[in-house]
Amino acid sequence: MFLIDLLLLPILLFLFFSILILPFQFAFYSLINIITIPGQLIKIAINKKLRQNHALEHSTINVLEREFGYRKLAGYATEQGFFIQGKVHPAHLENAAIIGLQRLQRGENHLAIHNRCGTSMLAANFVAAVIFIVLLWQTGMFNFFNIIVAIILSQFVGPLAGRILQRFITTSAQVKDMDIIGVEYNSRNFIGIFGMSFPQTPNKFFVRTQKSDQVEIIRI
């Protein structure tokens, strides 16, 4: 019994000090989020091509999930197009990208919004940070109650704030001048098991886009 107590003591001390400093850590990261998150959003907001491709990425994933039945897909946009990550057939992905673009061009702007977008996470983190700092300023106390209140409220406000930010800041459904010009992926992926190589289904794709007046043929 003495040996067990001796072994548990360092663990208990570690947990105690971790709990003790957690409110201070949360306050530190809250300040960091309040400073950095607006800058990230502004950087996206002033980049029209990135916002357009972000909208196309969401629209493509929405079509893949709703019309093709895919799940657990992720993605991110660049100025040249957008990446889709997950097990998806390349032909389905290309069709979904074209359909998603056409539907956005017809005015179905809701397709530019996706519930799992990282913007919602940024919004939730920012809301939690603001609430915690306000509570800290009002109470002057570093405690778990403030952390719990900030996290709970951010879970309610974050998704709504994320959708608003997507709608007005991080995506642009104005894609009349955009075209899908190709889906690129590595078709020679192999996985090694016990010294043998087996072909692996590609799970990362790049959908390249360009303005309509700059379309070139891209060989895949």
LUMDRENLO-194596 format. One line per field, with one value per atom (N, C-alpha, C): residue number from 1; x, y, z; residue in one letter; atom name. Coordinates in steps of 0.001 Angstrom, whole numbers, always signed. Each point is the difference from the previous one (the first is absolute). Example, Ala and Ser with C-alpha at 12.3 -4.5 7.8 and 13.67 -1.06 7.14 Angstrom:
REM LUMDRENLO-194596
i <- c(1, 1, 1, 2, 2, 2)
east <- c(+13190, -890, +900, -350, +820, -770)
north <- c(-5690, +1190, +1200, +1050, +1190, +1090)
up <- c(+7800, +0, +0, -720, +60, +730)
aa <- c(A, A, A, S, S, S)
at <- c(N, CA, C, N, CA, C)
END
This chain:
REM LUMDRENLO-194596
i <- c(1, 1, 1, 2, 2, 2, 3, 3, 3, 4, 4, 4, 5, 5, 5, 6, 6, 6, 7, 7, 7, 8, 8, 8, 9, 9, 9, 10, 10, 10, 11, 11, 11, 12, 12, 12, 13, 13, 13, 14, 14, 14, 15, 15, 15, 16, 16, 16, 17, 17, 17, 18, 18, 18, 19, 19, 19, 20, 20, 20, 21, 21, 21, 22, 22, 22, 23, 23, 23, 24, 24, 24, 25, 25, 25, 26, 26, 26, 27, 27, 27, 28, 28, 28, 29, 29, 29, 30, 30, 30, 31, 31, 31, 32, 32, 32, 33, 33, 33, 34, 34, 34, 35, 35, 35, 36, 36, 36, 37, 37, 37, 38, 38, 38, 39, 39, 39, 40, 40, 40, 41, 41, 41, 42, 42, 42, 43, 43, 43, 44, 44, 44, 45, 45, 45, 46, 46, 46, 47, 47, 47, 48, 48, 48, 49, 49, 49, 50, 50, 50, 51, 51, 51, 52, 52, 52, 53, 53, 53, 54, 54, 54, 55, 55, 55, 56, 56, 56, 57, 57, 57, 58, 58, 58, 59, 59, 59, 60, 60, 60, 61, 61, 61, 62, 62, 62, 63, 63, 63, 64, 64, 64, 65, 65, 65, 66, 66, 66, 67, 67, 67, 68, 68, 68, 69, 69, 69, 70, 70, 70, 71, 71, 71, 72, 72, 72, 73, 73, 73, 74, 74, 74, 75, 75, 75, 76, 76, 76, 77, 77, 77, 78, 78, 78, 79, 79, 79, 80, 80, 80, 81, 81, 81, 82, 82, 82, 83, 83, 83, 84, 84, 84, 85, 85, 85, 86, 86, 86, 87, 87, 87, 88, 88, 88, 89, 89, 89, 90, 90, 90, 91, 91, 91, 92, 92, 92, 93, 93, 93, 94, 94, 94, 95, 95, 95, 96, 96, 96, 97, 97, 97, 98, 98, 98, 99, 99, 99, 100, 100, 100, 101, 101, 101, 102, 102, 102, 103, 103, 103, 104, 104, 104, 105, 105, 105, 106, 106, 106, 107, 107, 107, 108, 108, 108, 109, 109, 109, 110, 110, 110, 111, 111, 111, 112, 112, 112, 113, 113, 113, 114, 114, 114, 115, 115, 115, 116, 116, 116, 117, 117, 117, 118, 118, 118, 119, 119, 119, 120, 120, 120, 121, 121, 121, 122, 122, 122, 123, 123, 123, 124, 124, 124, 125, 125, 125, 126, 126, 126, 127, 127, 127, 128, 128, 128, 129, 129, 129, 130, 130, 130, 131, 131, 131, 132, 132, 132, 133, 133, 133, 134, 134, 134, 135, 135, 135, 136, 136, 136, 137, 137, 137, 138, 138, 138, 139, 139, 139, 140, 140, 140, 141, 141, 141, 142, 142, 142, 143, 143, 143, 144, 144, 144, 145, 145, 145, 146, 146, 146, 147, 147, 147, 148, 148, 148, 149, 149, 149, 150, 150, 150, 151, 151, 151, 152, 152, 152, 153, 153, 153, 154, 154, 154, 155, 155, 155, 156, 156, 156, 157, 157, 157, 158, 158, 158, 159, 159, 159, 160, 160, 160, 161, 161, 161, 162, 162, 162, 163, 163, 163, 164, 164, 164, 165, 165, 165, 166, 166, 166, 167, 167, 167, 168, 168, 168, 169, 169, 169, 170, 170, 170, 171, 171, 171, 172, 172, 172, 173, 173, 173, 174, 174, 174, 175, 175, 175, 176, 176, 176, 177, 177, 177, 178, 178, 178, 179, 179, 179, 180, 180, 180, 181, 181, 181, 182, 182, 182, 183, 183, 183, 184, 184, 184, 185, 185, 185, 186, 186, 186, 187, 187, 187, 188, 188, 188, 189, 189, 189, 190, 190, 190, 191, 191, 191, 192, 192, 192, 193, 193, 193, 194, 194, 194, 195, 195, 195, 196, 196, 196, 197, 197, 197, 198, 198, 198, 199, 199, 199, 200, 200, 200, 201, 201, 201, 202, 202, 202, 203, 203, 203, 204, 204, 204, 205, 205, 205, 206, 206, 206, 207, 207, 207, 208, 208, 208, 209, 209, 209, 210, 210, 210, 211, 211, 211, 212, 212, 212, 213, 213, 213, 214, 214, 214, 215, 215, 215, 216, 216, 216, 217, 217, 217, 218, 218, 218, 219, 219, 219, 220, 220, 220)
east <- c(+833, -833, +864, +1068, +903, +612, +374, +593, -991, -1266, -1033, -197, -48, -146, +1176, +1184, +1200, -38, -529, -99, -1100, -1066, -1118, +294, +897, +283, +433, +980, +389, -1157, -827, -1142, -988, -288, -942, +532, +1302, +597, -66, +265, -68, -1413, -1010, -1391, -378, +464, -325, +536, +1283, +594, -580, -364, -631, -1335, -794, -1293, +185, +1027, +250, +324, +789, +433, -918, -993, -870, -701, -579, -641, +960, +1258, +988, +355, +96, +254, -1146, -1233, -1171, -16, +351, +47, +1056, +1160, +1074, -446, -561, -425, -1199, -822, -1116, +520, +1011, +594, +619, +674, +603, -1079, -1115, -1084, -632, -206, -596, +878, +1305, +935, +137, +86, +358, -1191, -1132, -1126, -539, -195, -446, +948, +1297, +968, -151, -246, -211, -1232, -1066, -1246, +170, +711, +229, +817, +1000, +846, -821, -985, -876, -965, -547, -1034, +481, +1274, +503, +519, -89, +482, -1205, -443, -1224, +108, +1129, +154, -73, +608, -38, -1430, -731, -1391, -863, +221, -761, +274, +1267, +351, -474, -36, -540, -1486, -729, -1415, -174, +847, -73, +323, +954, +337, -1213, -642, -1192, -1119, -218, -1065, +250, +1254, +355, -235, +430, -197, -1484, -763, -1448, -655, +391, -560, +432, +1272, +491, -752, -279, -668, -1492, -651, -1455, -467, +770, -448, +753, +1212, +790, +151, -406, +5, +1326, +978, +1304, -64, +914, +81, +1465, +196, +1326, +991, -467, +880, +478, +1186, +556, +628, +343, +611, +522, +767, +462, +324, -120, +126, +1354, +403, +1174, -421, +915, -324, -145, +602, -48, -1127, -668, -1054, -266, -317, -248, +289, +376, +283, -1224, -217, -1005, +719, -220, +629, -1065, +215, -939, -91, -657, -180, -1156, +342, -1014, +458, -935, +340, +308, +1110, +376, -1087, -715, -1059, -1143, -331, -1043, +426, +1262, +506, -74, +423, -41, -1435, -899, -1408, -577, +332, -513, +536, +1267, +583, -706, -271, -690, -1431, -689, -1375, -21, +932, +59, +243, +887, +271, -1239, -648, -1191, -1118, -166, -1067, +306, +1270, +369, -250, +321, -203, -1482, -857, -1445, -581, +843, -464, -274, +392, -214, +1139, +2, +1110, +147, -1053, +78, +1018, +308, +984, +1413, +233, +1332, +261, -1012, +124, +54, +918, +78, +193, -726, -4, +1357, +815, +1279, +1170, -294, +1064, +855, +1291, +896, -323, -747, -410, -838, -842, -831, +861, +1089, +914, +704, +414, +610, -981, -1248, -1019, -221, -96, -216, +1175, +1223, +1177, +25, -384, +6, -1073, -1186, -1090, +389, +560, +425, +1046, +926, +1051, -578, -906, -596, -804, -826, -820, +875, +1057, +878, +676, +497, +689, -982, -1239, -1011, -313, -193, -270, +1178, +1196, +1195, +80, -323, +40, -1071, -1184, -1097, +219, +525, +132, +1397, +1001, +1377, +496, -640, +333, +374, +1124, +397, -595, -1105, -602, -645, -372, -583, -1404, -705, -1357, -1, +937, +93, +315, +887, +349, -1223, -717, -1171, -1071, -271, -998, +417, +1275, +492, -134, +352, -65, -1448, -874, -1409, -646, +192, -604, +566, +1290, +609, -574, -441, -588, -1369, -674, -1287, +173, +904, +170, +915, +1002, +1005, -556, -885, -520, -731, -819, -712, +988, +963, +1009, +834, +281, +766, -727, -1307, -781, -52, -112, -13, +1353, +1081, +1330, +226, -458, +116, -750, -1205, -867, +605, +589, +410, +1510, +776, +1439, +858, -215, +970, -389, -1215, -365, -636, +15, -701, -698, -1340, -784, -78, +669, +6, +1063, -387, +966, -392, -672, -435, +1176, +1165, +1162, +959, -462, +876, -326, +1018, -173, +813, -510, +742, +785, +1301, +796, +734, -181, +638, +74, +43, +208, +1334, +881, +1345, +185, +654, +283, +1091, +608, +1054, -634, -1, -628, +945, +1214, +992, +392, -979, +260, +127, +1024, +193, +264, -454, +245, +808, +1036, +870, -389, -180, -325, +870, +796, +868, +868, +528, +903, -681, -1323, -737, -768, -164, -696, -1368, -1000, -1365, -544, -740, -573, -988, +42, -853, -937, -1267, -968, +369, +91, +361, -1036, +462, -924, +243, +787, +185, -2, -879, -188, +90, +452, +34, -873, -978, -887, +502, +510, +589, -1070, +59, -966, +738, -720, +518, -1165, +311, -1021, -374, -1228, -516, +818, +561, +770, +1455, +372, +1385, +100, -1040, -37, +1051, +745, +967, -293, +419, -182, +1105, -391, +955, -33, +1117, +73, +242, -784, +77, +801)
north <- c(-1215, +1215, +1260, -47, +1156, +290, -1085, +163, +626, -428, +552, +1490, +347, +1402, +834, -587, +701, +259, -975, +154, +985, +35, +883, +1461, +233, +1362, +927, -402, +901, +271, -1024, +179, +995, -149, +905, +1430, +145, +1329, +637, -805, +505, +469, -807, +367, +1266, +100, +1163, +1291, -21, +1208, +313, -1063, +213, +712, -467, +623, +1427, +201, +1314, +1045, -393, +985, +47, -908, -43, +1328, +668, +1298, +1031, -25, +941, -336, -1301, -410, +421, -213, +364, +1507, +776, +1458, +394, -654, +297, -289, -1203, -364, +826, +442, +883, +1313, +566, +1233, -203, -1133, -315, -86, -689, -147, +1340, +843, +1310, +840, -176, +769, -584, -1332, -620, -337, -400, -449, +1096, +1242, +1039, +178, -115, +121, -1109, -1225, -1115, +232, +490, +241, +1128, +1054, +1115, -458, -850, -507, -767, -766, -725, +957, +940, +896, +829, +385, +860, -800, -1327, -847, -605, +642, -411, -1411, -333, -1333, -1087, +250, -973, -189, +1094, -79, -746, +229, -697, -1502, -365, -1414, -654, +778, -507, -322, +871, -250, -1234, -152, -1167, -1289, +87, -1176, -446, +949, -333, -552, +653, -439, -1421, -299, -1338, -1046, +285, -947, -174, +1083, -106, -904, +134, -851, -1453, -223, -1366, -672, +762, -582, -188, +949, -45, -824, +25, -675, -1301, -135, -1202, -854, +518, -791, -142, +845, -96, +620, -459, +508, +217, +764, +226, +593, +923, +692, +1312, +411, +1268, +708, +1242, +726, +1351, +626, +1359, +641, +1307, +727, +691, +214, +810, +978, +822, +935, -715, -1180, -732, -1027, -268, -1006, -431, -1277, -483, -1489, -427, -1402, -644, -1275, -824, -1226, -295, -1141, -998, -1268, -1053, -1027, -1112, -1067, +372, +422, +418, -389, -402, -362, +1280, +37, +1217, +507, -917, +425, +657, -548, +599, +1394, +132, +1281, +1044, -359, +956, +398, -981, +297, +911, -304, +803, +1429, +155, +1337, +806, -640, +685, +355, -966, +249, +1116, -73, +1014, +1386, +106, +1277, +519, -873, +408, +467, -687, +379, +1321, +235, +1309, +1098, -289, +985, +280, -970, +209, +711, +307, +766, -796, -1290, -810, +252, +1198, +448, -809, -682, -782, -1130, -430, -1078, +447, +1298, +517, -109, -419, -112, -1470, -352, -1386, +10, -896, -18, -345, -800, -429, +881, +1155, +894, +447, +154, +467, +1399, +761, +1339, -71, -1033, -164, -251, -746, -247, +1290, +791, +1291, +886, -8, +824, -441, -1318, -521, +357, -139, +348, +1486, +817, +1448, +393, -588, +295, -432, -1214, -487, +924, +465, +885, +1324, +578, +1281, -139, -1052, -206, -190, -796, -249, +1285, +799, +1242, +974, +63, +881, -446, -1319, -522, +254, -174, +247, +1467, +876, +1445, +380, -639, +322, -563, -1220, -676, +119, +173, +50, -1322, -1121, -1312, -979, -687, -1088, -1293, -455, -1222, -823, -1234, -922, +416, +680, +425, +875, +933, +868, -794, -993, -827, -766, -619, -812, +862, +1175, +907, +415, +341, +433, -1115, -1216, -1126, -335, -28, -332, +1043, +1272, +1046, +6, -303, -17, -1113, -1109, -1099, +372, +928, +480, +1096, +924, +1165, -311, -864, -278, -444, -1018, -451, +1094, +794, +1097, +1051, +352, +980, -529, -1305, -607, +98, -247, +91, +1440, +952, +1411, +391, -444, +306, -644, -1250, -647, +806, +402, +695, +1317, +767, +1361, +209, -912, +245, -1024, -1296, -1002, -703, +195, -570, +1077, -249, +868, -890, +69, -803, +649, +1124, +680, -641, -1108, -805, -79, +1025, +2, -126, +505, +16, -1157, -1040, -1102, -1254, -836, -1284, -1067, -1223, -1172, -543, -139, -432, -1315, -651, -1300, -444, -1314, -608, -715, +358, -562, -840, -1144, -861, -979, -595, -981, -1370, -513, -1297, -1166, +298, -1066, -82, +146, -143, -1473, -330, -1377, -18, -1062, -189, -1279, +77, -1156, -793, -1297, -894, -1249, -254, -1182, -104, +1142, +8, -40, -26, -17, +1302, +428, +1249, -293, +705, -161, +1367, +67, +1288, +515, +1284, +629, +989, -25, +916, +1436, +897, +1382, +622, +800, +643, +1500, +552, +1446, +461, +939, +460, +1519, +499, +1446, +349, +840, +471, +1372, +71, +1249, +857, +1290, +938, +1153, +658, +1221, +881, +1266, +876, -466, +258, -507, +451, +1195, +514, -434, -879, -458, -1525, -686, -1445, -623, -936, -775, -1473, -831, -1431, -548, -618, -572, -1523, -586, -1452, -605, -983, -636, -1293)
up <- c(+0, +0, +0, +780, +54, -1371, -712, -1327, -973, +81, -888, +287, +1291, +376, -500, +79, -452, -1496, -758, -1443, -388, +775, -309, +327, +931, +450, -1144, -845, -1108, -950, -246, -903, +585, +1282, +658, +41, +245, +3, -1380, -1025, -1378, -329, +369, -254, +759, +1233, +824, -621, -392, -574, -1391, -744, -1302, +168, +959, +284, +505, +798, +586, -1056, -999, -997, -1218, -91, -1176, -271, +1009, -291, -572, +457, -516, -1450, -301, -1380, -900, +483, -791, -265, +1001, -163, -1038, +56, -950, -1431, -220, -1354, -450, +945, -355, -572, +644, -498, -1380, -182, -1306, -1077, +309, -971, -351, +1013, -250, -919, +111, -822, -1401, -112, -1276, -898, +572, -824, -922, +477, -940, -1181, +248, -1084, -1030, +471, -921, -858, +608, -739, -1011, +396, -924, -1203, +253, -1081, -1029, +469, -911, -695, +765, -520, -1185, -25, -1069, -1196, +69, -1092, -724, -1064, -687, -567, -627, -599, +1064, +1145, +1079, +496, +139, +453, -1015, -1283, -1033, +37, +98, +60, +1291, +1078, +1262, -177, -682, -268, -888, -1016, -885, +749, +906, +819, +816, +671, +793, -874, -1134, -900, -492, -331, -471, +1080, +1228, +1099, +300, -47, +222, -1030, -1261, -1056, +194, +312, +232, +1147, +1055, +1166, -231, -648, -134, -1200, -1086, -1213, -281, +503, -237, +1255, +1139, +1227, +706, -342, +664, +1391, +873, +1358, +379, +1057, +585, -1005, -810, -931, +613, -386, +468, -1190, +194, -1099, +449, -889, +234, -1346, -40, -1260, -125, -1260, -321, -1104, -439, -1074, -1344, -143, -1258, -75, +1101, +31, +1425, +171, +1364, +89, +1195, +291, +636, -344, +651, +552, +1271, +648, +436, -369, +354, -1112, +302, -979, -926, -1200, -961, -1409, -842, -1378, -777, -744, -725, -942, -669, -919, +763, +1174, +819, +466, +354, +473, -1118, -1187, -1108, -329, -19, -262, +1082, +1257, +1107, -66, -385, -117, -1083, -1130, -1101, +401, +618, +450, +1048, +961, +1038, -568, -991, -642, -720, -756, -754, +927, +1111, +935, +688, +313, +543, -1037, -1243, -1065, -227, +356, -121, +1218, +972, +1148, +1259, +46, +1203, +987, +556, +848, +1284, +425, +1244, -94, -1238, -176, +363, +72, +364, +1492, +768, +1451, +388, +894, +485, +1509, +661, +1469, +600, -716, +574, -420, -524, -450, +1189, -244, +1043, +482, -809, +423, +1274, +108, +1191, +1228, -177, +1116, +414, -1000, +314, +758, -462, +656, +1436, +210, +1352, +909, -507, +797, +346, -982, +242, +1014, -151, +940, +1415, +123, +1316, +602, -822, +493, +503, -783, +378, +1296, +72, +1198, +1231, -130, +1145, +462, -950, +368, +652, -518, +607, +1423, +199, +1345, +935, -532, +808, +408, -940, +288, +1028, -117, +908, +1405, +72, +1305, +583, -859, +468, +539, -420, +551, -1110, +184, -882, +573, -559, +544, -1107, +359, -968, -426, +873, -333, -1254, -67, -1168, -1266, +141, -1152, -487, +915, -364, -660, +574, -583, -1411, -176, -1313, -1034, +378, -935, -365, +1005, -260, -912, +309, -821, -1417, -122, -1332, -865, +623, -753, -563, +675, -502, -1044, +302, -872, -1182, +206, -1021, -1340, -46, -1298, -771, +703, -673, -493, +857, -399, -1164, +16, -1087, -1331, -5, -1236, -515, +932, -407, -598, +638, -516, -1363, -160, -1309, -1060, +349, -971, -458, +923, -332, -54, +582, +127, -746, +247, -476, -1289, -502, -1297, -872, -1299, -948, -1026, -2, -947, -1373, -183, -1300, -898, -626, -769, -1479, -509, -1403, -961, +407, -889, +264, +701, +368, -803, -235, -670, +721, -2, +478, -1187, +134, -1147, +223, +1119, +178, +1440, +185, +1306, -28, +908, +27, +1260, -173, +1149, -393, +1001, -235, -166, -1219, -280, +241, +468, +228, +1470, +862, +1433, +358, +766, +432, +1503, +624, +1422, +187, +830, +208, +1234, -170, +1111, -114, +1017, +35, -1260, -419, -1132, -1356, -33, -1251, -171, -1260, -300, -596, +488, -495, -403, -1111, -409, +1041, +228, +994, -684, +387, -574, +374, -995, +336, +934, +945, +947, +128, -925, -30, -1453, -300, -1371, -43, -1143, -203, -1195, +238, -1065, -426, -1228, -481, -653, +279, -569, -672, -898, -616, -409, -275, -543, -1404, -383, -1267, -1198, +59, -1137, +27, +965, +96, -1, -468, +93, -925, +537, -748, +229, -913, +150, +901, +1081, +937, -146, -312, -105, +1366, +331, +1311, -109)
aa <- c(M, M, M, F, F, F, L, L, L, I, I, I, D, D, D, L, L, L, L, L, L, L, L, L, L, L, L, P, P, P, I, I, I, L, L, L, L, L, L, F, F, F, L, L, L, F, F, F, F, F, F, S, S, S, I, I, I, L, L, L, I, I, I, L, L, L, P, P, P, F, F, F, Q, Q, Q, F, F, F, A, A, A, F, F, F, Y, Y, Y, S, S, S, L, L, L, I, I, I, N, N, N, I, I, I, I, I, I, T, T, T, I, I, I, P, P, P, G, G, G, Q, Q, Q, L, L, L, I, I, I, K, K, K, I, I, I, A, A, A, I, I, I, N, N, N, K, K, K, K, K, K, L, L, L, R, R, R, Q, Q, Q, N, N, N, H, H, H, A, A, A, L, L, L, E, E, E, H, H, H, S, S, S, T, T, T, I, I, I, N, N, N, V, V, V, L, L, L, E, E, E, R, R, R, E, E, E, F, F, F, G, G, G, Y, Y, Y, R, R, R, K, K, K, L, L, L, A, A, A, G, G, G, Y, Y, Y, A, A, A, T, T, T, E, E, E, Q, Q, Q, G, G, G, F, F, F, F, F, F, I, I, I, Q, Q, Q, G, G, G, K, K, K, V, V, V, H, H, H, P, P, P, A, A, A, H, H, H, L, L, L, E, E, E, N, N, N, A, A, A, A, A, A, I, I, I, I, I, I, G, G, G, L, L, L, Q, Q, Q, R, R, R, L, L, L, Q, Q, Q, R, R, R, G, G, G, E, E, E, N, N, N, H, H, H, L, L, L, A, A, A, I, I, I, H, H, H, N, N, N, R, R, R, C, C, C, G, G, G, T, T, T, S, S, S, M, M, M, L, L, L, A, A, A, A, A, A, N, N, N, F, F, F, V, V, V, A, A, A, A, A, A, V, V, V, I, I, I, F, F, F, I, I, I, V, V, V, L, L, L, L, L, L, W, W, W, Q, Q, Q, T, T, T, G, G, G, M, M, M, F, F, F, N, N, N, F, F, F, F, F, F, N, N, N, I, I, I, I, I, I, V, V, V, A, A, A, I, I, I, I, I, I, L, L, L, S, S, S, Q, Q, Q, F, F, F, V, V, V, G, G, G, P, P, P, L, L, L, A, A, A, G, G, G, R, R, R, I, I, I, L, L, L, Q, Q, Q, R, R, R, F, F, F, I, I, I, T, T, T, T, T, T, S, S, S, A, A, A, Q, Q, Q, V, V, V, K, K, K, D, D, D, M, M, M, D, D, D, I, I, I, I, I, I, G, G, G, V, V, V, E, E, E, Y, Y, Y, N, N, N, S, S, S, R, R, R, N, N, N, F, F, F, I, I, I, G, G, G, I, I, I, F, F, F, G, G, G, M, M, M, S, S, S, F, F, F, P, P, P, Q, Q, Q, T, T, T, P, P, P, N, N, N, K, K, K, F, F, F, F, F, F, V, V, V, R, R, R, T, T, T, Q, Q, Q, K, K, K, S, S, S, D, D, D, Q, Q, Q, V, V, V, E, E, E, I, I, I, I, I, I, R, R, R, I, I, I)
at <- c(N, CA, C, N, CA, C, N, CA, C, N, CA, C, N, CA, C, N, CA, C, N, CA, C, N, CA, C, N, CA, C, N, CA, C, N, CA, C, N, CA, C, N, CA, C, N, CA, C, N, CA, C, N, CA, C, N, CA, C, N, CA, C, N, CA, C, N, CA, C, N, CA, C, N, CA, C, N, CA, C, N, CA, C, N, CA, C, N, CA, C, N, CA, C, N, CA, C, N, CA, C, N, CA, C, N, CA, C, N, CA, C, N, CA, C, N, CA, C, N, CA, C, N, CA, C, N, CA, C, N, CA, C, N, CA, C, N, CA, C, N, CA, C, N, CA, C, N, CA, C, N, CA, C, N, CA, C, N, CA, C, N, CA, C, N, CA, C, N, CA, C, N, CA, C, N, CA, C, N, CA, C, N, CA, C, N, CA, C, N, CA, C, N, CA, C, N, CA, C, N, CA, C, N, CA, C, N, CA, C, N, CA, C, N, CA, C, N, CA, C, N, CA, C, N, CA, C, N, CA, C, N, CA, C, N, CA, C, N, CA, C, N, CA, C, N, CA, C, N, CA, C, N, CA, C, N, CA, C, N, CA, C, N, CA, C, N, CA, C, N, CA, C, N, CA, C, N, CA, C, N, CA, C, N, CA, C, N, CA, C, N, CA, C, N, CA, C, N, CA, C, N, CA, C, N, CA, C, N, CA, C, N, CA, C, N, CA, C, N, CA, C, N, CA, C, N, CA, C, N, CA, C, N, CA, C, N, CA, C, N, CA, C, N, CA, C, N, CA, C, N, CA, C, N, CA, C, N, CA, C, N, CA, C, N, CA, C, N, CA, C, N, CA, C, N, CA, C, N, CA, C, N, CA, C, N, CA, C, N, CA, C, N, CA, C, N, CA, C, N, CA, C, N, CA, C, N, CA, C, N, CA, C, N, CA, C, N, CA, C, N, CA, C, N, CA, C, N, CA, C, N, CA, C, N, CA, C, N, CA, C, N, CA, C, N, CA, C, N, CA, C, N, CA, C, N, CA, C, N, CA, C, N, CA, C, N, CA, C, N, CA, C, N, CA, C, N, CA, C, N, CA, C, N, CA, C, N, CA, C, N, CA, C, N, CA, C, N, CA, C, N, CA, C, N, CA, C, N, CA, C, N, CA, C, N, CA, C, N, CA, C, N, CA, C, N, CA, C, N, CA, C, N, CA, C, N, CA, C, N, CA, C, N, CA, C, N, CA, C, N, CA, C, N, CA, C, N, CA, C, N, CA, C, N, CA, C, N, CA, C, N, CA, C, N, CA, C, N, CA, C, N, CA, C, N, CA, C, N, CA, C, N, CA, C, N, CA, C, N, CA, C, N, CA, C, N, CA, C, N, CA, C, N, CA, C, N, CA, C, N, CA, C, N, CA, C, N, CA, C, N, CA, C, N, CA, C, N, CA, C, N, CA, C, N, CA, C, N, CA, C, N, CA, C, N, CA, C, N, CA, C, N, CA, C, N, CA, C, N, CA, C, N, CA, C, N, CA, C, N, CA, C, N, CA, C, N, CA, C, N, CA, C, N, CA, C, N, CA, C, N, CA, C, N, CA, C, N, CA, C, N, CA, C, N, CA, C, N, CA, C, N, CA, C, N, CA, C, N, CA, C, N, CA, C, N, CA, C, N, CA, C, N, CA, C, N, CA, C, N, CA, C, N, CA, C, N, CA, C, N, CA, C, N, CA, C, N, CA, C)
END
